[in-house]
Every structure is written in C-alpha cells, then in structure tokens.
Amino acid sequence: MKPRSADEVLDLMDAAFPAAALGAALELGLFWLLETRPLEAKEVARWLDIPSGRCRYWLQLLCGAGLLNEGADGFSPSSTARSAIQGTYSQDSWALLAREARERLPGLCHLPLSLREPDSAWEAIGLTPRMYVDRMAEDAERARRFTRMLHELHQPLADELVDCLDLGGVDRMMDLGGGSGVVSLAFLRRYPRLTATVVDIANVCAAGREIAAEHSLEGRITYHAADVLRDELPSRFDMALECDVNVYTVPLFRRVRDSLNPGGRFVIVDQPAPAEGVAPASRVHWALEGSLRTASFQFPTAAMIRDRLREAGFRDLTESVLPSAPCSCSRISGGMVVIEARS
C-alpha cells in the first residue's frame, strides 16, 4: 500500500490489525471452515470457541481486508481468499507460516525503541527468541511440519531448476541444507542414473525420508544429518547444490570444495542483495528482522558470494538469472540468481 492521504497513512498505521486478523484466520483454519458453506458469526464463534462479540469484529476486519464476504447466509471466503490462499498452499502450510509471523511480532512492536540499539534489539527488550533451526532441532513435530511446508513452497522453484540446469554427467549430487530434498527429488525424476544426498539437521532429515518414500524415490536419495556450519560433510560428489539457504561463509565453501571430486560443480541458487546494505525487494522484512537480532546482519550480494568462492579455492565462476515461470508466490522463487563454480 502506498498512502496518498492522511486517512491512508492512518490505515497503514493500523495495518497490524488486519495482518493479525489474517494470521489468526490462517492458524485457526477459518477459510477452510467456511469452504463448503457460509456461516454466521455466532456459528463461527461456536466452532472456534471464540466469544461471539469478539468473533464478529474479527470477521468484520477480514471483510474489510477483502478476504471474506458477508451475505444473507453468513460469511464466506472471497474470491481472493479462494485463489490466493486456499488455491495456493495447504491449510497446514499456511498455519505454520502464520505462526512464524506471529512469533516474529514482539520485536517489531518495540521498533521505535529497538532501532537505536547498537546490538541485539531482542535482547534489549528482554527477549531471546530461538532461531528456527534450533527450534526444529528440539521439536521433531515442528521440524516435520516446517519441512513439508517448504517442500510445498519450493516445488515451483525445483521445477524451474530442472528445466534450467543440465546435470548430464552428474552421478552423485549433494544437496546442502536441502530440507525435504524437494530439488533433489525433481532432478532424480529427470535423471535416472542420478543419486542424491541431502545434508540437514536430524529432525529435518527424518521428515525428508518420509517424503522421499511417498514419492517412491527412497532408494536413490539419502539424508545425512549434520550442522552445515560446523560438521564435516560427506564426500566424493560430482556436484553440490545450495538452494535458498543463505549461508555463504568461506569456511563452509572450503568444506564443500573438499567434498567434491576434482573439477566438481558447486551451484548456488538464491536471491542475492542488489547492492551492499540493500535487501532483495521481496525479503526486506526478513532483512529487518535479521538486523534486529544482529545489527551487522546483511544479505550478501552476488559479488560477495563470488569473492568468497574464489577465496575458498573455486574457479571458473559463472552467473545467470533463473528464468522464472509463472508462480503463485514470487517471494519464494522469483528473482533467483544461479552462481556456478568448479573445484
């Protein structure tokens, strides 16, 4: 929203209310509750165990946001909600996305005070939220839900990569921080001789094995439990892939190089920063959140990534823009750059 009047500026200041209303609707499954028939406010309140007056105001906010329609028979999802929400991702994926957005909110509530903090703004307000990797390491069910969510969200990107990258001559591939293995599974379907190893934390690997079995590809993909920032990596790969992971340190790149066969390929796929200190347009909110955790946080540019690859001993660097197919969510897969190097 680009405000053009005082009223619209006030609307923007109040935007937290419809955003929170939407998040609650996604976490509580409201749109799917209303999927088959309209319900009156009192019926919604009864189904979701919400005080009736509060429920009515909540539904009114969602109508004002264009996500519900109110008719003679009650409330129903708008055409926008049916296409952009129900027709895009599963109910569980939306619920987890909304939960994660809610968990990030406390740091933003204190933003006028937090912006001036020289170090962690979260610590300054007495909050020390766990990084999502740590939360998943501690909570197997959350890791399972998160892994399945990303499998769904990254499927269009995986399909684009299969059409863009030629893996002829690659027999063994390592998928670094690959989660469910959604990208690896797409390549396995295209290349019958290919095998893949996904490297991620243990709980994510367990969820990935379930997904691989559901796709009948468990015989050609393995899941190696490791912390990519600290642990040794498996070796003797023809190619390593790091897709939408955003972990680009020289020590990691050196360990990746050691894991490759001589002349092996290292392919990085991500949305780099357009300039130093500037976030990709679709990820500004993540950049601000990261800077509240650590004041020095920044998304690396493609040039920074290339420099770190050279420092780690990689050569023959190339860079290209991934042609984006029509996608329901450009924030997830739009504007991807492919950087490739040789060991």
C-alpha positions as CSV (number, residue, x, y, z in Angstrom):
1,M,0.0,0.0,0.0
2,K,1.3,3.4,-1.0
3,P,-0.6,6.0,1.1
4,R,-1.8,9.2,-0.7
5,S,-3.7,10.9,2.1
6,A,-3.8,11.3,5.9
7,D,-6.6,8.7,6.1
8,E,-4.4,6.2,4.2
9,V,-1.5,6.9,6.4
10,L,-3.7,6.1,9.4
11,D,-4.8,3.0,7.7
12,L,-1.2,2.0,7.2
13,M,-0.5,2.6,10.9
14,D,-3.4,0.3,11.7
15,A,-2.3,-2.4,9.3
16,A,-1.2,-4.6,12.2
17,F,-4.9,-5.3,12.9
18,P,-5.9,-6.8,9.6
19,A,-2.5,-8.6,9.4
20,A,-3.0,-10.1,12.9
21,A,-6.6,-11.0,11.9
22,L,-5.4,-12.8,8.8
23,G,-2.7,-14.6,10.8
24,A,-5.3,-15.8,13.3
25,A,-7.6,-16.9,10.4
26,L,-4.8,-19.0,8.9
27,E,-3.7,-20.5,12.2
28,L,-7.3,-21.4,13.2
29,G,-8.3,-22.7,9.8
30,L,-11.1,-20.2,9.2
31,F,-11.1,-20.2,5.4
32,W,-11.3,-24.0,5.4
33,L,-14.1,-23.9,7.9
34,L,-16.1,-21.7,5.6
35,E,-15.1,-23.6,2.4
36,T,-18.2,-25.6,1.9
37,R,-20.9,-23.3,3.1
38,P,-21.3,-19.8,4.7
39,L,-21.6,-19.5,8.4
40,E,-23.0,-16.7,10.6
41,A,-20.7,-15.1,13.1
42,K,-22.3,-16.9,16.0
43,E,-21.7,-20.3,14.3
44,V,-18.0,-19.4,13.6
45,A,-17.7,-18.4,17.3
46,R,-19.1,-21.7,18.4
47,W,-16.9,-23.8,16.0
48,L,-13.7,-21.9,17.0
49,D,-14.6,-21.3,20.7
50,I,-14.4,-17.5,20.5
51,P,-16.5,-15.0,22.4
52,S,-19.3,-14.0,19.9
53,G,-18.8,-10.2,20.0
54,R,-15.0,-10.5,19.5
55,C,-15.6,-13.0,16.7
56,R,-17.9,-10.6,14.9
57,Y,-15.3,-7.8,14.9
58,W,-12.6,-10.2,13.8
59,L,-14.7,-11.3,10.8
60,Q,-15.5,-7.6,10.0
61,L,-11.8,-6.9,9.8
62,L,-11.3,-9.7,7.4
63,C,-14.2,-8.5,5.3
64,G,-12.5,-5.0,5.2
65,A,-9.3,-6.7,4.0
66,G,-11.1,-8.3,1.1
67,L,-10.7,-11.8,2.4
68,L,-14.3,-12.6,3.5
69,N,-17.7,-11.8,2.0
70,E,-20.7,-11.3,4.2
71,G,-24.0,-12.3,2.7
72,A,-27.5,-13.2,3.8
73,D,-26.4,-16.7,4.8
74,G,-23.3,-15.5,6.7
75,F,-19.6,-15.3,6.0
76,S,-17.7,-17.0,3.2
77,P,-14.2,-16.7,1.7
78,S,-13.8,-14.1,-1.0
79,S,-12.6,-14.9,-4.5
80,T,-9.2,-13.5,-3.5
81,A,-9.0,-15.8,-0.5
82,R,-10.1,-18.9,-2.5
83,S,-7.4,-18.3,-5.2
84,A,-4.5,-16.7,-3.3
85,I,-4.9,-18.8,0.0
86,Q,-6.9,-21.9,-0.4
87,G,-5.9,-22.4,-4.1
88,T,-2.2,-22.0,-3.4
89,Y,-0.8,-23.8,-0.4
90,S,-2.3,-26.3,2.0
91,Q,-4.0,-25.4,5.2
92,D,-1.1,-26.7,7.4
93,S,1.5,-24.8,5.4
94,W,-0.5,-21.5,5.8
95,A,-1.0,-22.2,9.5
96,L,2.8,-22.7,10.1
97,L,3.6,-19.6,8.0
98,A,1.2,-17.6,10.2
99,R,2.6,-19.0,13.4
100,E,6.1,-18.0,12.4
101,A,4.9,-14.5,11.5
102,R,3.3,-14.2,14.9
103,E,6.5,-15.3,16.7
104,R,8.4,-12.6,15.0
105,L,6.0,-9.9,16.0
106,P,7.3,-8.9,19.5
107,G,10.5,-7.4,18.2
108,L,8.5,-5.2,15.8
109,C,6.1,-4.0,18.5
110,H,9.1,-2.2,20.2
111,L,10.6,-0.9,16.9
112,P,10.8,2.8,17.9
113,L,13.0,1.8,20.8
114,S,14.7,-1.1,19.1
115,L,16.0,0.7,16.1
116,R,18.6,2.6,18.1
117,E,20.0,-0.4,19.9
118,P,23.7,-1.0,18.8
119,D,23.5,-4.7,19.3
120,S,20.6,-7.2,19.6
121,A,17.3,-5.4,19.8
122,W,15.6,-8.6,21.0
123,E,17.9,-8.8,24.0
124,A,17.4,-5.1,24.8
125,I,13.7,-5.7,25.3
126,G,14.3,-8.9,27.3
127,L,13.5,-11.4,24.6
128,T,15.8,-14.0,23.2
129,P,13.9,-16.0,20.6
130,R,15.4,-19.2,19.4
131,M,16.5,-19.4,15.7
132,Y,14.1,-21.6,13.7
133,V,16.9,-24.2,13.2
134,D,17.3,-24.5,16.9
135,R,13.6,-24.9,17.4
136,M,13.4,-27.6,14.9
137,A,16.3,-29.4,16.4
138,E,14.4,-29.5,19.7
139,D,10.9,-30.2,18.3
140,A,10.6,-33.1,15.8
141,E,6.9,-32.4,15.0
142,R,7.6,-28.7,14.2
143,A,10.5,-29.8,12.0
144,R,8.2,-32.2,10.2
145,R,5.6,-29.5,9.6
146,F,8.3,-27.0,8.5
147,T,9.9,-29.4,6.1
148,R,6.6,-30.3,4.5
149,M,5.7,-26.6,4.2
150,L,9.0,-25.8,2.4
151,H,8.6,-28.9,0.2
152,E,5.3,-27.4,-1.0
153,L,6.5,-23.8,-1.3
154,H,9.7,-24.8,-3.1
155,Q,8.2,-27.2,-5.6
156,P,7.8,-24.5,-8.4
157,L,11.4,-23.4,-7.9
158,A,12.5,-27.1,-8.1
159,D,10.6,-27.5,-11.4
160,E,12.3,-24.3,-12.8
161,L,15.7,-25.6,-11.8
162,V,15.2,-28.9,-13.5
163,D,14.4,-27.1,-16.8
164,C,17.4,-24.7,-16.3
165,L,20.3,-26.8,-15.1
166,D,21.8,-29.6,-17.2
167,L,23.0,-32.4,-14.9
168,G,24.3,-34.6,-17.7
169,G,27.5,-36.4,-16.4
170,V,26.5,-35.9,-12.7
171,D,26.0,-39.2,-10.9
172,R,26.3,-38.1,-7.3
173,M,24.8,-34.9,-6.0
174,M,24.9,-33.3,-2.5
175,D,22.0,-31.0,-1.6
176,L,23.4,-28.7,1.1
177,G,20.7,-27.6,3.6
178,G,18.2,-29.3,1.2
179,G,15.4,-29.9,3.7
180,S,12.9,-32.3,2.3
181,G,15.1,-32.8,-0.8
182,V,12.5,-31.2,-3.0
183,V,15.0,-30.0,-5.5
184,S,16.9,-33.3,-5.5
185,L,13.7,-35.3,-5.9
186,A,12.9,-33.2,-9.0
187,F,16.3,-33.9,-10.5
188,L,16.0,-37.6,-9.7
189,R,12.8,-37.8,-11.6
190,R,14.6,-36.2,-14.6
191,Y,17.9,-38.2,-14.5
192,P,17.5,-41.9,-13.9
193,R,21.2,-42.5,-13.1
194,L,21.5,-39.7,-10.5
195,T,21.7,-40.3,-6.8
196,A,21.5,-37.5,-4.2
197,T,22.5,-36.9,-0.6
198,V,20.6,-34.2,1.4
199,V,22.6,-32.6,4.3
200,D,20.4,-31.1,7.0
201,I,19.7,-31.4,10.8
202,A,18.4,-34.7,12.0
203,N,14.8,-33.9,12.5
204,V,14.5,-32.4,9.0
205,C,16.2,-35.5,7.6
206,A,13.7,-37.7,9.2
207,A,10.8,-35.7,7.6
208,G,12.6,-35.8,4.3
209,R,12.9,-39.6,4.4
210,E,9.1,-39.8,4.8
211,I,8.6,-37.5,1.7
212,A,11.1,-39.4,-0.4
213,A,9.2,-42.7,0.4
214,E,5.9,-41.1,-0.6
215,H,7.5,-40.3,-4.0
216,S,8.9,-43.8,-4.3
217,L,12.5,-42.4,-4.6
218,E,13.9,-43.5,-1.2
219,G,16.3,-45.9,-2.9
220,R,18.1,-43.1,-4.7
221,I,18.3,-40.4,-2.1
222,T,19.9,-40.4,1.4
223,Y,19.7,-37.9,4.2
224,H,22.8,-37.1,6.1
225,A,22.2,-35.4,9.5
226,A,24.7,-32.6,10.1
227,D,25.1,-29.0,11.0
228,V,26.3,-27.4,7.8
229,L,28.0,-24.6,9.7
230,R,30.1,-26.9,11.9
231,D,30.2,-30.5,10.9
232,E,32.2,-32.3,8.3
233,L,30.4,-33.0,5.0
234,P,30.2,-36.3,3.1
235,S,32.5,-36.5,0.1
236,R,33.1,-37.7,-3.5
237,F,30.3,-35.8,-5.2
238,D,30.2,-34.6,-8.8
239,M,28.1,-31.7,-7.8
240,A,27.0,-29.8,-4.7
241,L,23.9,-27.6,-4.6
242,E,22.9,-24.9,-2.2
243,C,19.5,-23.6,-2.9
244,D,17.8,-20.8,-1.0
245,V,19.9,-21.5,2.2
246,N,21.6,-18.1,2.6
247,V,24.7,-19.5,4.4
248,Y,27.7,-18.2,2.5
249,T,30.9,-18.4,4.5
250,V,34.5,-19.1,3.3
251,P,34.9,-22.0,5.8
252,L,31.7,-23.6,4.5
253,F,32.8,-23.2,0.9
254,R,36.2,-24.8,1.7
255,R,34.4,-27.8,3.2
256,V,32.1,-28.0,0.1
257,R,35.2,-27.9,-2.1
258,D,36.8,-30.8,-0.2
259,S,33.6,-32.8,-0.6
260,L,33.7,-32.6,-4.4
261,N,35.5,-34.7,-6.9
262,P,38.3,-32.9,-8.9
263,G,36.5,-30.5,-11.3
264,G,33.2,-30.9,-9.4
265,R,30.5,-28.3,-9.7
266,F,29.1,-26.1,-6.9
267,V,25.8,-24.5,-7.8
268,I,24.3,-21.8,-5.6
269,V,20.7,-20.6,-6.2
270,D,19.4,-17.7,-4.2
271,Q,18.1,-14.1,-4.2
272,P,21.2,-12.0,-3.6
273,A,21.1,-8.4,-2.5
274,P,21.0,-5.9,-5.4
275,A,23.7,-3.8,-3.6
276,E,25.6,-3.8,-0.4
277,G,23.4,-3.0,2.5
278,V,20.2,-3.3,0.4
279,A,17.9,-6.3,0.8
280,P,16.2,-8.1,-2.1
281,A,12.8,-6.3,-2.6
282,S,10.8,-9.5,-1.7
283,R,12.9,-10.1,1.5
284,V,13.1,-6.7,3.2
285,H,11.0,-7.9,6.1
286,W,13.4,-10.8,6.7
287,A,16.4,-8.4,6.5
288,L,14.9,-6.1,9.1
289,E,14.2,-9.0,11.4
290,G,17.7,-10.2,11.0
291,S,19.1,-6.8,11.8
292,L,17.1,-6.7,15.0
293,R,18.7,-9.9,16.1
294,T,22.2,-8.9,14.9
295,A,22.9,-5.2,14.0
296,S,25.5,-6.2,11.4
297,F,23.2,-8.6,9.5
298,Q,23.0,-8.2,5.8
299,F,22.1,-10.2,2.7
300,P,25.3,-10.8,0.6
301,T,25.4,-9.5,-3.0
302,A,26.3,-11.9,-5.8
303,A,29.7,-10.2,-6.0
304,M,30.3,-11.0,-2.3
305,I,29.4,-14.7,-2.8
306,R,31.7,-14.9,-5.8
307,D,34.6,-13.4,-3.9
308,R,34.1,-15.9,-1.1
309,L,34.1,-18.7,-3.5
310,R,37.4,-17.6,-5.0
311,E,38.9,-17.3,-1.5
312,A,37.8,-20.8,-0.8
313,G,39.6,-22.0,-4.0
314,F,36.8,-22.3,-6.5
315,R,37.4,-21.3,-10.1
316,D,35.5,-20.8,-13.5
317,L,32.7,-18.8,-11.9
318,T,29.6,-18.1,-13.9
319,E,26.4,-16.2,-13.0
320,S,23.0,-16.2,-14.6
321,V,19.4,-15.3,-13.8
322,L,17.0,-18.1,-13.4
323,P,14.1,-17.7,-15.8
324,S,11.0,-17.5,-13.6
325,A,8.0,-19.4,-14.7
326,P,4.6,-18.0,-13.7
327,C,4.3,-18.7,-10.0
328,S,1.8,-18.1,-7.3
329,C,4.4,-16.6,-4.9
330,S,7.4,-14.6,-6.3
331,R,8.6,-14.0,-2.8
332,I,9.7,-17.7,-2.7
333,S,11.1,-18.3,-6.1
334,G,11.2,-15.0,-8.1
335,G,14.4,-13.2,-8.9
336,M,16.7,-16.2,-8.3
337,V,20.3,-16.0,-9.4
338,V,22.4,-19.1,-10.3
339,I,26.1,-18.9,-9.4
340,E,28.2,-21.9,-10.5
341,A,31.9,-22.7,-9.8
342,R,34.3,-25.5,-10.2
343,S,36.5,-27.1,-7.6
